[in-house]
Amino acid sequence: MKAIVCEKFAPIGELKLAEFDRPQIKDGHVLIEVGAASVNFPDALIVQGLYQNKPPLPFVPGHELCGIVREVGQGVTRFKVSDRVVATPGVGAFAEFALSHEDKVIAIPAHMSMIQGAAITLTYGTSLHALKNIARLQAGERLLVLGASGGVGLAAIELGKLMGATVIAAASTQDKLQVCESMGADVLINYETEDLKSRIKEATSSKGVDVVYDAVGGKFSEAALRSLAWRGRFLVVGFASGEIPKIALNLALLSERSLMGVFWGEWIRREPLAHLKQMDFIIEQVRLGHLNPKVNEVYALQDAVKAIEQLAMRKAIGKLVIQVNSTVQ
């Protein structure tokens, strides 16, 4: 089968489109013919050896996909051949066929396209887990989203609005902020040209924000933490900037703020049934039109390396999707 192959941990540009052995079915797993796969920030890290997990070499990268079940392993009870599904196998998505444990596979309805399906699991799953399970965001609260124009950022905007929050979106360009506004953000802050802390103070009438959603890290994290209201919650989601900030712990003591880690992948491993329930909710909200995955660009499989590089350089708005096989519908 054709696949994007990582032969050694190296710069993204050294990935190759090549022939790779088709995965063999295993107990508890399903083999999926891939229609589309999306690019996520961990994909850029894992091929460079910068992610917490390092798969045996060579391997096919790709965390997230949408496709059709072609084989089921012993013990699989939730799926049958020909089911349309989304999956988050962790690796293997950038190929014509991928193997995934059934706990990481979700059935999707006929009305959902492969492109749309490839864009929902990681972004909405992470953001819903962060806002609902960790921060326990309440209607009427104020939510600040850093790096708001990325995939998880836009998902956080939509989910925050769905949960009744006032959403403040912070991003680095006006084009990115326009997309945030189109997804429902109430307040827009360009943190490259405006002072983040003073703009938050102005937008909240000096009350501060109740929850910070930070998937970026870097130089704006501390200003956002300082802008939290009494007993505000700071969600540590990721470090897309490449910089892990060093935060003085007295900032948590002041105003009894909470620093809260978000590790969605480990949560679904520990609580797979809760994950399935939340994904059912997300798929239903997409059907109702309350959530609308923002797919900015669609690439062919042979252009997947370019897509990963675009995301790594933080040039992407919303999701980048790889159309692996347009005949898989």
C-alpha positions as CSV (number, residue, x, y, z in Angstrom):
1,M,0.0,0.0,0.0
2,K,1.0,3.6,-0.4
3,A,1.9,5.5,2.8
4,I,3.9,8.4,4.2
5,V,6.8,6.6,5.9
6,C,9.1,7.8,8.7
7,E,12.4,5.9,8.4
8,K,14.3,7.8,11.0
9,F,13.6,10.6,13.5
10,A,14.5,13.6,11.4
11,P,13.2,16.9,10.1
12,I,9.7,16.6,8.6
13,G,11.0,17.1,5.0
14,E,12.7,13.7,5.1
15,L,9.4,11.9,5.2
16,K,8.7,9.8,2.1
17,L,5.7,8.6,0.1
18,A,6.5,4.9,-0.4
19,E,5.2,1.4,-0.5
20,F,4.7,0.0,3.0
21,D,3.4,-3.4,4.2
22,R,-0.4,-3.4,4.8
23,P,-1.2,-3.9,8.5
24,Q,-2.3,-7.4,9.5
25,I,-5.5,-7.8,11.5
26,K,-5.1,-8.4,15.3
27,D,-7.4,-9.4,18.1
28,G,-9.5,-6.5,19.3
29,H,-8.6,-4.4,16.2
30,V,-10.2,-3.3,13.0
31,L,-8.5,-2.8,9.6
32,I,-9.8,0.4,8.0
33,E,-9.5,1.5,4.4
34,V,-8.7,5.2,4.8
35,G,-10.7,7.8,3.0
36,A,-9.2,10.9,4.7
37,A,-6.8,11.6,7.5
38,S,-6.2,14.9,9.3
39,V,-2.9,16.5,10.4
40,N,-2.4,17.3,14.1
41,F,0.5,18.9,16.0
42,P,1.7,15.6,17.5
43,D,2.3,14.3,14.0
44,A,4.9,17.0,13.5
45,L,6.6,16.1,16.8
46,I,6.5,12.3,16.6
47,V,8.4,12.1,13.2
48,Q,11.2,14.3,14.7
49,G,11.5,12.2,17.8
50,L,10.1,15.1,20.0
51,Y,6.9,13.4,21.2
52,Q,6.5,11.5,24.5
53,N,5.9,8.3,22.5
54,K,8.5,7.0,20.0
55,P,7.1,4.2,17.7
56,P,9.5,1.6,16.4
57,L,11.1,2.6,13.1
58,P,10.1,2.6,10.3
59,F,6.4,3.7,10.9
60,V,3.6,5.5,9.2
61,P,2.6,8.7,11.1
62,G,-0.9,10.1,11.4
63,H,-3.1,10.2,14.6
64,E,-6.6,10.6,13.1
65,L,-8.5,9.2,10.1
66,C,-11.9,8.5,8.6
67,G,-12.7,5.4,6.5
68,I,-14.5,2.1,6.1
69,V,-13.9,-1.1,8.1
70,R,-12.6,-3.9,5.8
71,E,-11.6,-6.5,8.4
72,V,-12.5,-7.2,12.1
73,G,-10.3,-9.1,14.5
74,Q,-11.3,-11.7,17.1
75,G,-13.2,-10.2,20.0
76,V,-14.5,-7.1,18.2
77,T,-18.1,-6.6,19.0
78,R,-18.9,-3.0,18.0
79,F,-18.1,-3.1,14.3
80,K,-18.6,-5.1,11.2
81,V,-17.1,-5.0,7.7
82,S,-18.4,-1.9,5.7
83,D,-19.0,0.3,8.7
84,R,-18.1,4.0,8.2
85,V,-15.9,5.1,11.1
86,V,-13.4,7.6,12.5
87,A,-10.4,6.4,14.4
88,T,-7.5,7.8,16.4
89,P,-4.9,5.0,16.2
90,G,-2.0,7.3,17.3
91,V,0.1,6.3,14.2
92,G,-0.7,4.8,10.8
93,A,-3.3,7.2,9.5
94,F,-1.3,8.6,6.5
95,A,-1.7,5.4,4.5
96,E,-4.3,3.5,2.4
97,F,-5.0,1.1,5.2
98,A,-4.7,1.6,9.0
99,L,-5.1,-0.7,12.0
100,S,-6.9,0.6,15.2
101,H,-8.0,-0.9,18.4
102,E,-11.8,-0.9,18.5
103,D,-11.8,1.3,21.7
104,K,-10.4,4.1,19.5
105,V,-12.9,3.8,16.7
106,I,-16.3,5.6,16.5
107,A,-19.1,4.8,14.0
108,I,-20.3,7.8,11.9
109,P,-23.6,8.4,10.1
110,A,-24.0,8.3,6.4
111,H,-24.5,12.1,6.0
112,M,-20.9,12.8,7.4
113,S,-18.3,13.1,4.7
114,M,-14.9,11.5,5.0
115,I,-13.3,15.0,5.0
116,Q,-15.5,16.2,7.8
117,G,-15.2,13.0,9.7
118,A,-11.4,13.2,9.7
119,A,-11.5,16.6,11.3
120,I,-13.7,15.9,14.4
121,T,-12.2,13.4,16.8
122,L,-8.9,14.9,18.2
123,T,-9.9,18.6,18.1
124,Y,-13.4,18.3,19.6
125,G,-12.6,15.4,21.8
126,T,-9.7,17.2,23.4
127,S,-11.6,20.5,23.8
128,L,-14.7,18.9,25.2
129,H,-12.7,16.9,27.7
130,A,-10.8,20.0,28.7
131,L,-13.8,22.3,29.1
132,K,-16.3,19.9,30.5
133,N,-14.4,17.3,32.4
134,I,-11.4,19.3,33.6
135,A,-12.4,22.9,33.9
136,R,-16.1,22.3,34.4
137,L,-16.9,25.4,32.4
138,Q,-20.3,26.9,33.4
139,A,-22.8,29.1,31.4
140,G,-22.0,32.8,32.0
141,E,-18.3,32.3,32.6
142,R,-15.6,33.9,30.5
143,L,-13.3,31.7,28.5
144,L,-10.0,32.8,27.0
145,V,-8.6,30.7,24.1
146,L,-4.9,31.2,23.2
147,G,-3.9,30.1,19.7
148,A,-7.6,30.3,18.9
149,S,-7.4,29.8,15.1
150,G,-5.9,26.3,15.3
151,G,-7.9,23.1,15.2
152,V,-8.3,22.7,18.9
153,G,-8.7,26.4,19.4
154,L,-11.6,26.7,17.0
155,A,-13.2,23.7,18.6
156,A,-12.8,25.3,22.0
157,I,-14.5,28.4,20.7
158,E,-17.5,26.5,19.4
159,L,-17.8,24.3,22.5
160,G,-17.4,27.3,24.8
161,K,-20.3,29.0,23.1
162,L,-22.4,25.9,23.1
163,M,-21.8,25.7,26.9
164,G,-23.0,29.2,27.3
165,A,-19.6,31.0,27.9
166,T,-18.4,34.3,26.7
167,V,-15.4,33.5,24.5
168,I,-12.3,35.7,24.1
169,A,-10.2,34.5,21.2
170,A,-6.5,35.4,21.0
171,A,-4.4,34.8,17.9
172,S,-1.5,36.3,16.0
173,T,-3.1,37.9,12.8
174,Q,-6.3,39.6,11.8
175,D,-7.0,36.9,9.2
176,K,-6.9,34.3,12.0
177,L,-9.1,36.4,14.2
178,Q,-11.7,36.8,11.4
179,V,-12.0,33.0,11.3
180,C,-12.4,33.0,15.1
181,E,-15.2,35.6,14.9
182,S,-16.9,33.5,12.2
183,M,-16.9,30.5,14.6
184,G,-18.6,32.5,17.3
185,A,-15.9,34.3,19.4
186,D,-17.3,37.3,21.2
187,V,-14.0,39.3,21.7
188,L,-10.9,39.2,19.5
189,I,-7.4,40.0,20.6
190,N,-4.3,40.1,18.4
191,Y,-1.6,39.3,20.9
192,E,1.2,40.2,18.5
193,T,0.0,43.8,18.2
194,E,-2.0,44.3,21.4
195,D,-1.1,43.9,25.1
196,L,-2.8,40.7,26.1
197,K,-3.2,41.4,29.8
198,S,-4.6,45.0,29.3
199,R,-7.0,43.9,26.6
200,I,-8.4,41.1,28.8
201,K,-8.8,43.6,31.6
202,E,-10.7,45.9,29.2
203,A,-12.9,43.1,27.8
204,T,-13.9,41.8,31.2
205,S,-14.3,45.1,33.0
206,S,-11.3,44.2,35.2
207,K,-13.0,41.0,36.4
208,G,-10.6,38.6,34.6
209,V,-11.4,35.4,32.9
210,D,-12.7,32.2,34.5
211,V,-10.9,29.7,32.3
212,V,-7.8,29.9,30.1
213,Y,-7.5,27.3,27.3
214,D,-3.8,27.2,26.3
215,A,-2.6,24.9,23.6
216,V,0.3,27.1,22.6
217,G,2.5,27.8,25.6
218,G,5.3,30.3,25.1
219,K,5.4,33.9,26.0
220,F,1.7,34.6,26.4
221,S,0.9,31.9,29.0
222,E,2.0,34.0,32.0
223,A,0.0,37.0,31.0
224,A,-3.1,34.8,30.5
225,L,-2.5,33.2,33.9
226,R,-2.2,36.6,35.6
227,S,-5.6,37.5,34.0
228,L,-7.5,34.7,35.7
229,A,-10.3,35.8,38.1
230,W,-10.7,34.4,41.6
231,R,-10.5,30.6,41.5
232,G,-10.0,30.7,37.8
233,R,-8.7,27.6,36.0
234,F,-5.7,27.4,33.6
235,L,-5.9,24.5,31.2
236,V,-2.5,23.2,30.0
237,V,-3.4,21.6,26.7
238,G,-0.1,21.7,24.7
239,F,2.9,23.7,23.5
240,A,2.4,24.4,19.8
241,S,4.9,27.4,20.1
242,G,7.6,24.9,20.9
243,E,8.3,26.7,24.3
244,I,7.2,25.3,27.6
245,P,6.8,28.3,29.9
246,K,8.3,28.4,33.4
247,I,5.6,29.7,35.7
248,A,6.1,31.1,39.2
249,L,3.9,29.1,41.5
250,N,2.9,32.2,43.6
251,L,0.7,33.1,40.6
252,A,-1.4,30.0,41.5
253,L,-1.6,31.0,45.1
254,L,-2.8,34.5,44.3
255,S,-6.6,34.4,43.7
256,E,-6.6,30.7,44.4
257,R,-6.0,29.9,40.7
258,S,-5.8,26.3,39.5
259,L,-3.3,24.9,36.9
260,M,-5.0,21.9,35.3
261,G,-3.3,19.5,32.9
262,V,-5.3,18.1,29.9
263,F,-4.1,14.6,28.7
264,W,-7.0,13.5,26.4
265,G,-5.2,10.4,25.1
266,E,-4.6,9.0,28.5
267,W,-8.1,9.8,29.6
268,I,-9.7,7.8,26.7
269,R,-7.4,4.9,27.6
270,R,-8.6,5.0,31.2
271,E,-12.2,5.8,30.5
272,P,-13.1,4.5,27.0
273,L,-16.8,4.4,27.7
274,A,-16.9,8.0,28.8
275,H,-15.0,8.9,25.6
276,L,-17.5,7.1,23.4
277,K,-20.4,8.9,25.1
278,Q,-18.7,12.3,24.5
279,M,-18.0,11.4,20.9
280,D,-21.7,10.5,20.4
281,F,-22.5,14.0,21.7
282,I,-20.1,15.7,19.3
283,I,-21.3,13.8,16.3
284,E,-24.9,14.7,17.2
285,Q,-24.0,18.4,17.5
286,V,-22.3,18.3,14.1
287,R,-25.5,16.8,12.7
288,L,-27.6,19.5,14.2
289,G,-25.2,22.2,12.8
290,H,-24.1,23.4,16.3
291,L,-20.5,22.3,15.6
292,N,-19.0,22.9,12.1
293,P,-15.4,21.5,11.7
294,K,-13.3,24.2,9.9
295,V,-11.3,22.4,7.2
296,N,-9.0,25.0,5.7
297,E,-7.2,22.9,3.1
298,V,-7.4,19.4,1.6
299,Y,-4.2,17.8,0.4
300,A,-3.5,14.7,-1.7
301,L,-1.5,11.9,0.0
302,Q,1.6,12.8,-2.0
303,D,1.4,16.3,-0.5
304,A,1.0,15.2,3.1
305,V,4.6,16.2,4.0
306,K,3.8,19.8,3.0
307,A,0.7,19.8,5.1
308,I,2.6,18.6,8.2
309,E,5.2,21.4,7.6
310,Q,2.5,24.0,7.3
311,L,1.0,23.0,10.6
312,A,4.4,22.8,12.3
313,M,5.2,26.4,11.2
314,R,1.8,27.5,12.6
315,K,0.6,28.7,9.3
316,A,-2.6,26.6,9.3
317,I,-6.1,27.9,10.2
318,G,-8.4,25.2,11.4
319,K,-7.8,21.7,10.2
320,L,-5.6,20.4,7.4
321,V,-7.0,17.1,5.9
322,I,-5.2,14.6,3.7
323,Q,-7.6,13.0,1.1
324,V,-6.0,9.5,0.9
325,N,-8.6,7.9,-1.4
326,S,-11.4,9.8,-2.9
327,T,-13.3,6.6,-3.9
328,V,-13.7,5.7,-0.2
329,Q,-17.1,7.2,0.7
